[in-house]
Amino acid sequence: MTNNIVKGLAVLLGLTALIVGALAWVYDATRERIDTNRNQAFWKEAESLANDTTLRDYLERPTLTSSVRLQDDRRLGLARTTGYGGSIDLMILLNADGSIAGVRTLRHAETPGIGDFIDGDTPIDGNTPINGNTPWMRQFRGLDATDLPDIDGRTGATITVDAIRQGVKTFVENSGGSA
Amino acid sequence: MTTTTAVLSAGIIERNPAWVQMLGLCPLLAVSTSVVSAVGLSLASAFVLLSSALLISSLRRLIPDFARLPAFMLIIAGSTTLIVILLEAYAFDLYSRIALFVQIIVTNCVILGRAEAYASRQPLHLAVLDAAGTALGFAIALVALGAAREVIGAGTLFARMDSLFGPDAASWVITVLPESTRLLIAILPPGAFIMAGLLLALAQHISRSRATRNGKVPHAT
């Protein structure tokens, strides 16, 4: 009996060591590739938003809810807001005068077909993505924080619309943009 | 039928994990919104099924009875984590869309069920065959549901296959229905239940008519 327990524990320990070892090795081998993937996805979106393919050469990736200054004094930042399906991560570009140059959705879990008009990848509702952007998201171009109540709503997606509007507003105010 | 084909076809048809055993319905309903997600999850599930069957069957004499479940969970969780890392490294686009459901493969009862009922009691080659059959059966259900929901809900078939098979696959998309005839509900959760119910009814119908033809009286269910 005791023998059996010792044997079982030994097997479990050995198995754990084997699996942890294998995972550690794969993690180490793929870490660089995964980082590259994440970075590329980020800079692809940022450079298309800023219409400038040199960003990745000189900018540091901003952390969440912070912004970095571009060479032409525009500012690129990340914001998080809470939508209907959980948090929504936004990438926001401000012009040098503090007005909004553009907004992109990086990550969201809104209802497909109802709340996902904020995501340029999804052509379901007839919004052909242009530069990974949707017509609804393009409304933000050129607005100040005070103009945000003018953003069009969407039937059935009030919470999503409010979330984006609030996320952008908070970001602009915190970045000392024109309010 | 030889043992080989018998074991394989049992997993695919007689004991199909989705429409006979009704296991793994959570990923089946959640990820079947399009063919590409369905194929992605099928591949990931197949990887976990095969690698856990392989390990569990070859270690079955070493693992004492009381340590069975923790050992199985360890192996299943390990292979799931492995496929998560590999997907993020080599199919990043797809990963960012189905990541959550790949991670919860670990709780998919199909996998623990086959480990407990089959792989832990059978020799290696049979365990691997059984896992392959089960994986194939699950994949057929998942992709069929994904295709039906994508056609009815989005009007397309094979959209965004490039996120799994590289840039060349971007042109595989077929537009089946014009925009005005798309039924959005098919992609939403209620549509998943309706379509899965229809798929189930179809599978039942086929298996009953086969049983009748072979002279057996079908079970009243």
Interface residues (C-beta under 8 A of the other chain):
Chain A: N4 I5 K7 G8 L9 V11 L12 L15 T16 I19 A22 L23 V26 Y27 T30 R33 I34 N37 R38 A41 R107 T111 P112 G113 I114 I124 G126
Chain B: T33 L59 L62 I63 P64 F66 A67 P70 A71 L74 I75 G78 T81 L82 I85 L86 E88 A89 Y90 F92 S96 G153 A154 E179 L184 I187 L188
